């Protein structure tokens, strides 16, 4: 079975109806054979062959409409279907024909291909063609092939009204179903587009999450390093205390011996110690962060 993309509802219905039209060809051929076998004349067989070839050609034309859809080609298709149906009815017995229902091919085709009133207009045209046949039969302008002209006017009227009602009902039903299918297909297309957008946004969010996970991994490394740096104050304070005590002794010796060079060196050392203390104070801000506290507890625990 040929796969039809759901995003094109018109093409979906055209292909579905194309298969039905070919099924009707088989039905028409089967009924024609039965009809031909009921008469000893030879021309019904010729009519059967011509009818079969005619509807096959129209079905091939319908395939071109599927491949190259256009309003003009659709109108031509429907007109040819109606003309062909009228010829078939005339050639197979007129009012007594077994193929009056063949007008339904054009009516349903119009309901599918032409929105709103296409099927109803086609039904009215088909009824007018049947009325034209009745008028020509009554005035003797045409004689139905292999048919009878003995039907009275009331029977003809009932016949015409009955088929007009049938054609109109089928037209409305086919148009209604066609519109529902198109709306459902369009809604399905809209839902698919929305799902595609959601999937696209999901992929974007997924990439963002993956990037965030990568950033978090890097951030954790930074936190671990920060926790280790925050612990440096203890490692630095102990040696710094020893250096501070030594500096006091150095300053005292410089005063006792009145050694300016020694006093200057002591001052430089004291300035360096103060700078180191300033750095340690800034490390206290790092130690106050909750993430650093949590990481330090992990390292210590």
Secondary structure, 3 states (H helix, E strand, C coil): CCCCCCCCHHHHHHHHHHHHHHHHHHHHHHHHHHHHHCCCCCHHHHHHHHHHHHHHHHHHHHHHHHHCCCHHHHHHHHHHHHHHHHHHHHHCCHHHCCCHHHHHHHHHHHHHHCCCCHHHHHHHHHHHHHHHHHHHHHCCCCCCCCCCCCCCHHHHHHHHHHHHHHHHHHHHHHHHHHHHHHHHHHHHHHHHHHHHHHHHHHHHHHHHHHHHHHHHHHHHHHHHHHHHHHCHHHHHHHHHHHHHHHHHHHHHHHHHHCCHHHHHHHHHHHHHHHHHHHHHHHHHHHHCCHHHHHHHHHHHC
